[in-house]
Amino acid sequence: MYAVMISCLLVTAVTADLMTDRIPNALTVTGMAAGFLYAFARAGPPALLPVLGDVFVMFLVTFLLFALRALRGGDGKLLCALSALLGIHDCFRILFYSMLFALLIGGGKCILQIRKEKKITWPPKRLTKIHYSVPILLATAVCFINLEI
């Protein structure tokens, strides 16, 4: 049931991101609330403080990436929701794998763009944009396979 909840969160986020180019705040806040409720139901009130700490640390990391223009705001909030649900250790693994997937997807898009234009220009005329929720989904799938949830 837990994996289904996380899967629904991610599939909804990817769908919204691909269709509207943004991840709704209501979705990420709901994911964070679900993480807090799950921790509360599992271990009571003492479990809320570690979850809050996990979300805060992930917020700091994603805010830094947002300031560097490596992530957009909704992607950072989605990672914060995942840290509330999975914990900071697993979320850092997801962040690492998602960066690898983003590198592969972005590199592939650049190669296709170069092949289409048949020349290499530096600096590039336009930046290659990817929807970062897709690498997050792929990275979470890789972590679920390894975690055997």
Buried (B, 14 or more C-beta within 10 A) or exposed (E): EEEEBBBEBBEBBBEBBEEEEBBBEEBBEBBBEBBBEBBBEEEEEEBBEEBBEBBEBBBEBBBEBBEEEBBBBBBBBBBBBBBBBBBBEBBBBBBEBBBEBBEEBBEEEBEEBEEEEEEEEEEEEEEBEBBBBBBBBBBBBBBBEEEEE
